[in-house]
Amino acid sequence: MSLSIAMTNAVSGMQAGATRSAATANNVANALTPGYARQQVNLSTAPGGGVSASVSQDQGAPVDLGQEMFDLLETSTTFKANAAVFETGADMWDVLMTMVRD
């Protein structure tokens, strides 16, 4: 796997995390809204690697605030892991560019 592919995969993971965080925030904000359908994020492998996220309505499912908090903690952890991969890739890229210049 090349460095640029690893960084691209990390970015797609962070974008999926942002989508999941937004859906969770929307669910919490509308937990007591009558007739609200819970939003669910579906993750799938993107062509060429990485992940893609799509949001769907979970008809009839009530919003469970405990589950929403768990989802948010899980999303935070995966976002941080992807950010660490991206940061490591960026550091490696800097080292490679320094080696090429010298």
Biopython code that builds the backbone (N, CA, C, O; Angstrom):
import numpy as np
from Bio.PDB.StructureBuilder import StructureBuilder

atoms = [
    (1, "MET", "N", (0.851, -1.169, 0.000)),
    (1, "MET", "CA", (0.000, 0.000, 0.000)),
    (1, "MET", "C", (0.897, 1.231, 0.000)),
    (1, "MET", "O", (1.851, 1.324, 0.772)),
    (2, "SER", "N", (0.579, 2.154, -0.862)),
    (2, "SER", "CA", (1.396, 3.363, -0.933)),
    (2, "SER", "C", (0.992, 4.351, 0.163)),
    (2, "SER", "O", (-0.083, 4.254, 0.755)),
    (3, "LEU", "N", (1.874, 5.280, 0.403)),
    (3, "LEU", "CA", (1.646, 6.292, 1.429)),
    (3, "LEU", "C", (0.421, 7.137, 1.105)),
    (3, "LEU", "O", (-0.386, 7.433, 1.986)),
    (4, "SER", "N", (0.286, 7.523, -0.152)),
    (4, "SER", "CA", (-0.855, 8.370, -0.527)),
    (4, "SER", "C", (-2.178, 7.619, -0.387)),
    (4, "SER", "O", (-3.190, 8.220, -0.028)),
    (5, "ILE", "N", (-2.183, 6.310, -0.667)),
    (5, "ILE", "CA", (-3.418, 5.529, -0.497)),
    (5, "ILE", "C", (-3.779, 5.432, 0.978)),
    (5, "ILE", "O", (-4.950, 5.558, 1.336)),
    (6, "ALA", "N", (-2.796, 5.213, 1.835)),
    (6, "ALA", "CA", (-3.052, 5.144, 3.271)),
    (6, "ALA", "C", (-3.632, 6.464, 3.778)),
    (6, "ALA", "O", (-4.563, 6.467, 4.582)),
    (7, "MET", "N", (-3.084, 7.579, 3.310)),
    (7, "MET", "CA", (-3.588, 8.884, 3.740)),
    (7, "MET", "C", (-4.991, 9.138, 3.199)),
    (7, "MET", "O", (-5.832, 9.708, 3.895)),
    (8, "THR", "N", (-5.247, 8.719, 1.961)),
    (8, "THR", "CA", (-6.581, 8.877, 1.377)),
    (8, "THR", "C", (-7.606, 8.039, 2.139)),
    (8, "THR", "O", (-8.722, 8.494, 2.387)),
    (9, "ASN", "N", (-7.228, 6.821, 2.506)),
    (9, "ASN", "CA", (-8.123, 5.981, 3.302)),
    (9, "ASN", "C", (-8.414, 6.607, 4.653)),
    (9, "ASN", "O", (-9.545, 6.547, 5.136)),
    (10, "ALA", "N", (-7.401, 7.210, 5.270)),
    (10, "ALA", "CA", (-7.602, 7.869, 6.561)),
    (10, "ALA", "C", (-8.555, 9.055, 6.429)),
    (10, "ALA", "O", (-9.403, 9.276, 7.294)),
    (11, "VAL", "N", (-8.413, 9.815, 5.347)),
    (11, "VAL", "CA", (-9.314, 10.953, 5.116)),
    (11, "VAL", "C", (-10.752, 10.464, 4.938)),
    (11, "VAL", "O", (-11.681, 11.065, 5.477)),
    (12, "SER", "N", (-10.938, 9.381, 4.188)),
    (12, "SER", "CA", (-12.297, 8.871, 3.995)),
    (12, "SER", "C", (-12.885, 8.401, 5.324)),
    (12, "SER", "O", (-14.084, 8.549, 5.562)),
    (13, "GLY", "N", (-12.043, 7.834, 6.188)),
    (13, "GLY", "CA", (-12.512, 7.436, 7.512)),
    (13, "GLY", "C", (-12.919, 8.626, 8.358)),
    (13, "GLY", "O", (-13.910, 8.566, 9.085)),
    (14, "MET", "N", (-12.154, 9.709, 8.267)),
    (14, "MET", "CA", (-12.512, 10.915, 9.027)),
    (14, "MET", "C", (-13.800, 11.531, 8.480)),
    (14, "MET", "O", (-14.624, 12.017, 9.253)),
    (15, "GLN", "N", (-13.983, 11.517, 7.157)),
    (15, "GLN", "CA", (-15.218, 12.041, 6.567)),
    (15, "GLN", "C", (-16.419, 11.198, 6.991)),
    (15, "GLN", "O", (-17.487, 11.738, 7.281)),
    (16, "ALA", "N", (-16.247, 9.882, 7.026)),
    (16, "ALA", "CA", (-17.325, 9.003, 7.491)),
    (16, "ALA", "C", (-17.638, 9.281, 8.958)),
    (16, "ALA", "O", (-18.801, 9.265, 9.360)),
    (17, "GLY", "N", (-16.608, 9.535, 9.753)),
    (17, "GLY", "CA", (-16.817, 9.879, 11.154)),
    (17, "GLY", "C", (-17.580, 11.177, 11.323)),
    (17, "GLY", "O", (-18.428, 11.298, 12.206)),
    (18, "ALA", "N", (-17.278, 12.140, 10.480)),
    (18, "ALA", "CA", (-18.005, 13.419, 10.540)),
    (18, "ALA", "C", (-19.480, 13.217, 10.186)),
    (18, "ALA", "O", (-20.361, 13.815, 10.803)),
    (19, "THR", "N", (-19.739, 12.375, 9.192)),
    (19, "THR", "CA", (-21.126, 12.072, 8.816)),
    (19, "THR", "C", (-21.853, 11.382, 9.955)),
    (19, "THR", "O", (-23.001, 11.705, 10.261)),
    (20, "ARG", "N", (-21.174, 10.429, 10.581)),
    (20, "ARG", "CA", (-21.783, 9.698, 11.690)),
    (20, "ARG", "C", (-22.020, 10.609, 12.889)),
    (20, "ARG", "O", (-23.049, 10.489, 13.554)),
    (21, "SER", "N", (-21.093, 11.515, 13.177)),
    (21, "SER", "CA", (-21.276, 12.461, 14.285)),
    (21, "SER", "C", (-22.464, 13.388, 14.030)),
    (21, "SER", "O", (-23.240, 13.680, 14.940)),
    (22, "ALA", "N", (-22.599, 13.844, 12.794)),
    (22, "ALA", "CA", (-23.720, 14.725, 12.452)),
    (22, "ALA", "C", (-25.053, 14.003, 12.608)),
    (22, "ALA", "O", (-26.018, 14.584, 13.105)),
    (23, "ALA", "N", (-25.116, 12.742, 12.188)),
    (23, "ALA", "CA", (-26.360, 11.973, 12.336)),
    (23, "ALA", "C", (-26.682, 11.751, 13.808)),
    (23, "ALA", "O", (-27.840, 11.848, 14.213)),
    (24, "THR", "N", (-25.662, 11.452, 14.610)),
    (24, "THR", "CA", (-25.872, 11.249, 16.044)),
    (24, "THR", "C", (-26.361, 12.539, 16.697)),
    (24, "THR", "O", (-27.288, 12.512, 17.507)),
    (25, "ALA", "N", (-25.748, 13.658, 16.350)),
    (25, "ALA", "CA", (-26.177, 14.949, 16.908)),
    (25, "ALA", "C", (-27.626, 15.250, 16.526)),
    (25, "ALA", "O", (-28.398, 15.754, 17.341)),
    (26, "ASN", "N", (-27.984, 14.941, 15.292)),
    (26, "ASN", "CA", (-29.351, 15.165, 14.837)),
    (26, "ASN", "C", (-30.334, 14.276, 15.604)),
    (26, "ASN", "O", (-31.431, 14.708, 15.957)),
    (27, "ASN", "N", (-29.926, 13.027, 15.856)),
    (27, "ASN", "CA", (-30.793, 12.126, 16.618)),
    (27, "ASN", "C", (-31.006, 12.620, 18.041)),
    (27, "ASN", "O", (-32.124, 12.587, 18.555)),
    (28, "VAL", "N", (-29.938, 13.076, 18.673)),
    (28, "VAL", "CA", (-30.057, 13.579, 20.050)),
    (28, "VAL", "C", (-30.921, 14.841, 20.078)),
    (28, "VAL", "O", (-31.772, 14.993, 20.954)),
    (29, "ALA", "N", (-30.704, 15.737, 19.126)),
    (29, "ALA", "CA", (-31.464, 16.993, 19.098)),
    (29, "ALA", "C", (-32.952, 16.755, 18.871)),
    (29, "ALA", "O", (-33.780, 17.539, 19.337)),
    (30, "ASN", "N", (-33.300, 15.692, 18.166)),
    (30, "ASN", "CA", (-34.702, 15.429, 17.828)),
    (30, "ASN", "C", (-35.294, 14.248, 18.586)),
    (30, "ASN", "O", (-36.337, 13.724, 18.195)),
    (31, "ALA", "N", (-34.647, 13.827, 19.657)),
    (31, "ALA", "CA", (-35.086, 12.642, 20.399)),
    (31, "ALA", "C", (-36.537, 12.739, 20.871)),
    (31, "ALA", "O", (-37.246, 11.733, 20.901)),
    (32, "LEU", "N", (-36.973, 13.917, 21.231)),
    (32, "LEU", "CA", (-38.335, 14.080, 21.748)),
    (32, "LEU", "C", (-39.306, 14.646, 20.714)),
    (32, "LEU", "O", (-40.448, 14.959, 21.047)),
    (33, "THR", "N", (-38.866, 14.780, 19.471)),
    (33, "THR", "CA", (-39.733, 15.300, 18.423)),
    (33, "THR", "C", (-40.703, 14.204, 17.985)),
    (33, "THR", "O", (-40.275, 13.129, 17.564)),
    (34, "PRO", "N", (-42.006, 14.472, 18.083)),
    (34, "PRO", "CA", (-42.984, 13.451, 17.672)),
    (34, "PRO", "C", (-42.830, 13.118, 16.181)),
    (34, "PRO", "O", (-42.702, 14.010, 15.343)),
    (35, "GLY", "N", (-42.844, 11.831, 15.874)),
    (35, "GLY", "CA", (-42.773, 11.386, 14.490)),
    (35, "GLY", "C", (-41.374, 11.376, 13.896)),
    (35, "GLY", "O", (-41.206, 11.066, 12.716)),
    (36, "TYR", "N", (-40.369, 11.710, 14.696)),
    (36, "TYR", "CA", (-39.003, 11.740, 14.166)),
    (36, "TYR", "C", (-38.510, 10.326, 13.900)),
    (36, "TYR", "O", (-38.678, 9.438, 14.736)),
    (37, "ALA", "N", (-37.911, 10.120, 12.755)),
    (37, "ALA", "CA", (-37.313, 8.828, 12.414)),
    (37, "ALA", "C", (-35.804, 8.928, 12.631)),
    (37, "ALA", "O", (-35.137, 9.804, 12.079)),
    (38, "ARG", "N", (-35.291, 8.026, 13.435)),
    (38, "ARG", "CA", (-33.862, 8.018, 13.760)),
    (38, "ARG", "C", (-33.024, 7.869, 12.499)),
    (38, "ARG", "O", (-33.346, 7.075, 11.615)),
    (39, "GLN", "N", (-31.940, 8.646, 12.427)),
    (39, "GLN", "CA", (-31.003, 8.525, 11.316)),
    (39, "GLN", "C", (-29.969, 7.457, 11.644)),
    (39, "GLN", "O", (-29.462, 7.382, 12.763)),
    (40, "GLN", "N", (-29.672, 6.645, 10.658)),
    (40, "GLN", "CA", (-28.678, 5.589, 10.817)),
    (40, "GLN", "C", (-27.639, 5.753, 9.722)),
    (40, "GLN", "O", (-27.983, 6.022, 8.571)),
    (41, "VAL", "N", (-26.377, 5.594, 10.072)),
    (41, "VAL", "CA", (-25.290, 5.713, 9.098)),
    (41, "VAL", "C", (-24.832, 4.314, 8.705)),
    (41, "VAL", "O", (-24.533, 3.476, 9.556)),
    (42, "ASN", "N", (-24.785, 4.084, 7.409)),
    (42, "ASN", "CA", (-24.331, 2.809, 6.873)),
    (42, "ASN", "C", (-22.954, 3.018, 6.257)),
    (42, "ASN", "O", (-22.769, 3.888, 5.406)),
    (43, "LEU", "N", (-21.992, 2.214, 6.693)),
    (43, "LEU", "CA", (-20.636, 2.299, 6.178)),
    (43, "LEU", "C", (-20.403, 1.168, 5.192)),
    (43, "LEU", "O", (-20.841, 0.039, 5.411)),
    (44, "SER", "N", (-19.712, 1.480, 4.106)),
    (44, "SER", "CA", (-19.377, 0.456, 3.120)),
    (44, "SER", "C", (-18.000, 0.756, 2.539)),
    (44, "SER", "O", (-17.517, 1.887, 2.582)),
    (45, "THR", "N", (-17.396, -0.271, 2.004)),
    (45, "THR", "CA", (-16.092, -0.113, 1.383)),
    (45, "THR", "C", (-16.243, 0.692, 0.102)),
    (45, "THR", "O", (-17.088, 0.389, -0.741)),
    (46, "ALA", "N", (-15.423, 1.711, -0.032)),
    (46, "ALA", "CA", (-15.467, 2.553, -1.226)),
    (46, "ALA", "C", (-14.631, 1.909, -2.332)),
    (46, "ALA", "O", (-13.665, 1.200, -2.048)),
    (47, "PRO", "N", (-14.995, 2.151, -3.576)),
    (47, "PRO", "CA", (-14.178, 1.624, -4.670)),
    (47, "PRO", "C", (-12.757, 2.190, -4.581)),
    (47, "PRO", "O", (-12.577, 3.395, -4.407)),
    (48, "GLY", "N", (-11.777, 1.343, -4.698)),
    (48, "GLY", "CA", (-10.396, 1.793, -4.609)),
    (48, "GLY", "C", (-9.870, 1.889, -3.193)),
    (48, "GLY", "O", (-8.727, 2.299, -2.992)),
    (49, "GLY", "N", (-10.671, 1.523, -2.206)),
    (49, "GLY", "CA", (-10.246, 1.560, -0.812)),
    (49, "GLY", "C", (-10.925, 2.659, -0.030)),
    (49, "GLY", "O", (-11.582, 3.531, -0.599)),
    (50, "GLY", "N", (-10.768, 2.614, 1.243)),
    (50, "GLY", "CA", (-11.412, 3.599, 2.104)),
    (50, "GLY", "C", (-12.821, 3.179, 2.462)),
    (50, "GLY", "O", (-13.202, 2.018, 2.311)),
    (51, "VAL", "N", (-13.576, 4.135, 2.935)),
    (51, "VAL", "CA", (-14.940, 3.860, 3.381)),
    (51, "VAL", "C", (-15.850, 4.980, 2.906)),
    (51, "VAL", "O", (-15.422, 6.126, 2.772)),
    (52, "SER", "N", (-17.107, 4.642, 2.653)),
    (52, "SER", "CA", (-18.092, 5.669, 2.332)),
    (52, "SER", "C", (-19.249, 5.527, 3.320)),
    (52, "SER", "O", (-19.556, 4.427, 3.780)),
    (53, "ALA", "N", (-19.869, 6.628, 3.631)),
    (53, "ALA", "CA", (-20.961, 6.650, 4.599)),
    (53, "ALA", "C", (-22.214, 7.187, 3.938)),
    (53, "ALA", "O", (-22.170, 8.177, 3.207)),
    (54, "SER", "N", (-23.333, 6.526, 4.201)),
    (54, "SER", "CA", (-24.617, 7.011, 3.721)),
    (54, "SER", "C", (-25.591, 7.025, 4.889)),
    (54, "SER", "O", (-25.530, 6.174, 5.776)),
    (55, "VAL", "N", (-26.479, 7.991, 4.877)),
    (55, "VAL", "CA", (-27.435, 8.158, 5.969)),
    (55, "VAL", "C", (-28.801, 7.670, 5.500)),
    (55, "VAL", "O", (-29.253, 8.002, 4.405)),
    (56, "SER", "N", (-29.454, 6.871, 6.355)),
    (56, "SER", "CA", (-30.797, 6.409, 6.051)),
    (56, "SER", "C", (-31.679, 6.632, 7.278)),
    (56, "SER", "O", (-31.185, 6.794, 8.393)),
    (57, "GLN", "N", (-32.972, 6.636, 7.054)),
    (57, "GLN", "CA", (-33.929, 6.800, 8.142)),
    (57, "GLN", "C", (-34.297, 5.418, 8.663)),
    (57, "GLN", "O", (-34.630, 4.526, 7.882)),
    (58, "ASP", "N", (-34.238, 5.241, 9.962)),
    (58, "ASP", "CA", (-34.601, 3.986, 10.608)),
    (58, "ASP", "C", (-36.045, 4.129, 11.086)),
    (58, "ASP", "O", (-36.293, 4.454, 12.247)),
    (59, "GLN", "N", (-36.981, 3.885, 10.195)),
    (59, "GLN", "CA", (-38.404, 4.114, 10.479)),
    (59, "GLN", "C", (-38.883, 3.299, 11.671)),
    (59, "GLN", "O", (-38.643, 2.095, 11.762)),
    (60, "GLY", "N", (-39.550, 3.970, 12.562)),
    (60, "GLY", "CA", (-40.155, 3.315, 13.711)),
    (60, "GLY", "C", (-39.224, 3.074, 14.880)),
    (60, "GLY", "O", (-39.673, 2.649, 15.944)),
    (61, "ALA", "N", (-37.952, 3.331, 14.711)),
    (61, "ALA", "CA", (-37.015, 3.095, 15.810)),
    (61, "ALA", "C", (-36.936, 4.343, 16.691)),
    (61, "ALA", "O", (-36.631, 5.428, 16.198)),
    (62, "PRO", "N", (-37.206, 4.197, 17.974)),
    (62, "PRO", "CA", (-37.070, 5.357, 18.870)),
    (62, "PRO", "C", (-35.594, 5.678, 19.093)),
    (62, "PRO", "O", (-34.722, 4.828, 18.914)),
    (63, "VAL", "N", (-35.344, 6.893, 19.478)),
    (63, "VAL", "CA", (-33.975, 7.309, 19.748)),
    (63, "VAL", "C", (-33.614, 6.880, 21.168)),
    (63, "VAL", "O", (-34.257, 7.284, 22.136)),
    (64, "ASP", "N", (-32.580, 6.061, 21.271)),
    (64, "ASP", "CA", (-32.053, 5.592, 22.554)),
    (64, "ASP", "C", (-30.813, 6.432, 22.850)),
    (64, "ASP", "O", (-29.775, 6.266, 22.210)),
    (65, "LEU", "N", (-30.929, 7.340, 23.830)),
    (65, "LEU", "CA", (-29.822, 8.247, 24.116)),
    (65, "LEU", "C", (-28.563, 7.511, 24.572)),
    (65, "LEU", "O", (-27.453, 7.969, 24.299)),
    (66, "GLY", "N", (-28.713, 6.401, 25.247)),
    (66, "GLY", "CA", (-27.550, 5.615, 25.642)),
    (66, "GLY", "C", (-26.809, 5.080, 24.422)),
    (66, "GLY", "O", (-25.581, 5.129, 24.365)),
    (67, "GLN", "N", (-27.560, 4.571, 23.448)),
    (67, "GLN", "CA", (-26.954, 4.071, 22.223)),
    (67, "GLN", "C", (-26.310, 5.206, 21.439)),
    (67, "GLN", "O", (-25.244, 5.025, 20.851)),
    (68, "GLU", "N", (-26.943, 6.365, 21.426)),
    (68, "GLU", "CA", (-26.385, 7.519, 20.708)),
    (68, "GLU", "C", (-25.059, 7.945, 21.330)),
    (68, "GLU", "O", (-24.122, 8.290, 20.610)),
    (69, "MET", "N", (-24.969, 7.923, 22.662)),
    (69, "MET", "CA", (-23.717, 8.291, 23.324)),
    (69, "MET", "C", (-22.628, 7.259, 23.029)),
    (69, "MET", "O", (-21.469, 7.614, 22.815)),
    (70, "PHE", "N", (-23.010, 5.978, 23.021)),
    (70, "PHE", "CA", (-22.049, 4.940, 22.673)),
    (70, "PHE", "C", (-21.554, 5.144, 21.235)),
    (70, "PHE", "O", (-20.355, 5.053, 20.968)),
    (71, "ASP", "N", (-22.480, 5.418, 20.318)),
    (71, "ASP", "CA", (-22.106, 5.663, 18.918)),
    (71, "ASP", "C", (-21.148, 6.845, 18.810)),
    (71, "ASP", "O", (-20.193, 6.807, 18.034)),
    (72, "LEU", "N", (-21.404, 7.889, 19.586)),
    (72, "LEU", "CA", (-20.540, 9.069, 19.538)),
    (72, "LEU", "C", (-19.139, 8.761, 20.067)),
    (72, "LEU", "O", (-18.148, 9.226, 19.503)),
    (73, "LEU", "N", (-19.054, 7.987, 21.139)),
    (73, "LEU", "CA", (-17.742, 7.591, 21.675)),
    (73, "LEU", "C", (-16.988, 6.708, 20.681)),
    (73, "LEU", "O", (-15.782, 6.870, 20.494)),
    (74, "GLU", "N", (-17.690, 5.787, 20.054)),
    (74, "GLU", "CA", (-17.068, 4.919, 19.060)),
    (74, "GLU", "C", (-16.589, 5.731, 17.861)),
    (74, "GLU", "O", (-15.496, 5.499, 17.344)),
    (75, "THR", "N", (-17.401, 6.673, 17.426)),
    (75, "THR", "CA", (-17.037, 7.535, 16.307)),
    (75, "THR", "C", (-15.824, 8.384, 16.653)),
    (75, "THR", "O", (-14.934, 8.563, 15.822)),
    (76, "SER", "N", (-15.781, 8.903, 17.863)),
    (76, "SER", "CA", (-14.642, 9.706, 18.307)),
    (76, "SER", "C", (-13.348, 8.893, 18.274)),
    (76, "SER", "O", (-12.306, 9.385, 17.840)),
    (77, "THR", "N", (-13.423, 7.658, 18.732)),
    (77, "THR", "CA", (-12.245, 6.794, 18.746)),
    (77, "THR", "C", (-11.762, 6.490, 17.332)),
    (77, "THR", "O", (-10.565, 6.567, 17.058)),
    (78, "THR", "N", (-12.676, 6.149, 16.440)),
    (78, "THR", "CA", (-12.262, 5.834, 15.070)),
    (78, "THR", "C", (-11.752, 7.075, 14.344)),
    (78, "THR", "O", (-10.839, 6.983, 13.524)),
    (79, "PHE", "N", (-12.339, 8.241, 14.641)),
    (79, "PHE", "CA", (-11.858, 9.477, 14.028)),
    (79, "PHE", "C", (-10.422, 9.760, 14.464)),
    (79, "PHE", "O", (-9.572, 10.113, 13.647)),
    (80, "LYS", "N", (-10.165, 9.600, 15.764)),
    (80, "LYS", "CA", (-8.819, 9.831, 16.292)),
    (80, "LYS", "C", (-7.816, 8.855, 15.677)),
    (80, "LYS", "O", (-6.687, 9.239, 15.371)),
    (81, "ALA", "N", (-8.217, 7.603, 15.497)),
    (81, "ALA", "CA", (-7.319, 6.614, 14.889)),
    (81, "ALA", "C", (-6.991, 6.998, 13.445)),
    (81, "ALA", "O", (-5.838, 6.911, 13.023)),
    (82, "ASN", "N", (-8.004, 7.419, 12.693)),
    (82, "ASN", "CA", (-7.769, 7.844, 11.312)),
    (82, "ASN", "C", (-6.922, 9.107, 11.256)),
    (82, "ASN", "O", (-6.082, 9.258, 10.369)),
    (83, "ALA", "N", (-7.140, 10.005, 12.194)),
    (83, "ALA", "CA", (-6.325, 11.230, 12.238)),
    (83, "ALA", "C", (-4.871, 10.894, 12.537)),
    (83, "ALA", "O", (-3.964, 11.517, 11.983)),
    (84, "ALA", "N", (-4.639, 9.911, 13.410)),
    (84, "ALA", "CA", (-3.267, 9.502, 13.725)),
    (84, "ALA", "C", (-2.591, 8.883, 12.503)),
    (84, "ALA", "O", (-1.411, 9.132, 12.256)),
    (85, "VAL", "N", (-3.324, 8.084, 11.746)),
    (85, "VAL", "CA", (-2.773, 7.496, 10.518)),
    (85, "VAL", "C", (-2.415, 8.602, 9.537)),
    (85, "VAL", "O", (-1.339, 8.588, 8.940)),
    (86, "PHE", "N", (-3.320, 9.560, 9.373)),
    (86, "PHE", "CA", (-3.061, 10.663, 8.445)),
    (86, "PHE", "C", (-1.847, 11.474, 8.886)),
    (86, "PHE", "O", (-0.991, 11.818, 8.071)),
    (87, "GLU", "N", (-1.780, 11.775, 10.173)),
    (87, "GLU", "CA", (-0.659, 12.568, 10.694)),
    (87, "GLU", "C", (0.673, 11.829, 10.522)),
    (87, "GLU", "O", (1.685, 12.437, 10.176)),
    (88, "THR", "N", (0.664, 10.530, 10.764)),
    (88, "THR", "CA", (1.872, 9.729, 10.571)),
    (88, "THR", "C", (2.279, 9.745, 9.102)),
    (88, "THR", "O", (3.459, 9.882, 8.780)),
    (89, "GLY", "N", (1.298, 9.605, 8.213)),
    (89, "GLY", "CA", (1.584, 9.664, 6.781)),
    (89, "GLY", "C", (2.154, 11.008, 6.372)),
    (89, "GLY", "O", (3.077, 11.075, 5.560)),
    (90, "ALA", "N", (1.610, 12.074, 6.930)),
    (90, "ALA", "CA", (2.111, 13.414, 6.613)),
    (90, "ALA", "C", (3.546, 13.585, 7.115)),
    (90, "ALA", "O", (4.375, 14.191, 6.436)),
    (91, "ASP", "N", (3.837, 13.052, 8.298)),
    (91, "ASP", "CA", (5.204, 13.112, 8.833)),
    (91, "ASP", "C", (6.172, 12.327, 7.947)),
    (91, "ASP", "O", (7.285, 12.776, 7.673)),
    (92, "MET", "N", (5.733, 11.155, 7.508)),
    (92, "MET", "CA", (6.576, 10.343, 6.626)),
    (92, "MET", "C", (6.805, 11.052, 5.295)),
    (92, "MET", "O", (7.900, 11.002, 4.734)),
    (93, "TRP", "N", (5.777, 11.703, 4.805)),
    (93, "TRP", "CA", (5.900, 12.462, 3.554)),
    (93, "TRP", "C", (6.932, 13.579, 3.715)),
    (93, "TRP", "O", (7.752, 13.804, 2.825)),
    (94, "ASP", "N", (6.889, 14.274, 4.847)),
    (94, "ASP", "CA", (7.869, 15.333, 5.118)),
    (94, "ASP", "C", (9.289, 14.781, 5.144)),
    (94, "ASP", "O", (10.207, 15.402, 4.608)),
    (95, "VAL", "N", (9.472, 13.616, 5.765)),
    (95, "VAL", "CA", (10.799, 12.997, 5.815)),
    (95, "VAL", "C", (11.263, 12.644, 4.406)),
    (95, "VAL", "O", (12.418, 12.881, 4.052)),
    (96, "LEU", "N", (10.369, 12.080, 3.606)),
    (96, "LEU", "CA", (10.728, 11.739, 2.227)),
    (96, "LEU", "C", (11.116, 12.982, 1.429)),
    (96, "LEU", "O", (12.088, 12.954, 0.674)),
    (97, "MET", "N", (10.372, 14.060, 1.589)),
    (97, "MET", "CA", (10.682, 15.285, 0.847)),
    (97, "MET", "C", (12.020, 15.872, 1.302)),
    (97, "MET", "O", (12.768, 16.421, 0.493)),
    (98, "THR", "N", (12.317, 15.757, 2.595)),
    (98, "THR", "CA", (13.606, 16.232, 3.105)),
    (98, "THR", "C", (14.731, 15.398, 2.508)),
    (98, "THR", "O", (15.771, 15.947, 2.145)),
    (99, "MET", "N", (14.552, 14.103, 2.398)),
    (99, "MET", "CA", (15.563, 13.232, 1.846)),
    (99, "MET", "C", (15.793, 13.551, 0.360)),
    (99, "MET", "O", (16.926, 13.520, -0.119)),
    (100, "VAL", "N", (14.731, 13.851, -0.344)),
    (100, "VAL", "CA", (14.846, 14.148, -1.780)),
    (100, "VAL", "C", (15.590, 15.466, -1.984)),
    (100, "VAL", "O", (16.396, 15.582, -2.907)),
    (101, "ARG", "N", (15.328, 16.463, -1.130)),
    (101, "ARG", "CA", (15.977, 17.771, -1.254)),
    (101, "ARG", "C", (17.453, 17.728, -0.899)),
    (101, "ARG", "O", (18.252, 18.488, -1.445)),
    (102, "ASP", "N", (17.812, 16.834, 0.019)),
    (102, "ASP", "CA", (19.213, 16.796, 0.484)),
    (102, "ASP", "C", (20.096, 15.994, -0.395)),
    (102, "ASP", "O", (21.292, 15.876, -0.126)),
]
sb = StructureBuilder()
sb.init_structure("model")
sb.init_model(0)
sb.init_chain("A")
sb.init_seg("    ")
for serial, (resi, resn, name, xyz) in enumerate(atoms, 1):
    if name == "N":
        sb.init_residue(resn, " ", resi, " ")
    sb.init_atom(name, np.array(xyz, "f"), 0.0, 1.0, " ", f" {name:<3s}", serial, name[0])
structure = sb.get_structure()
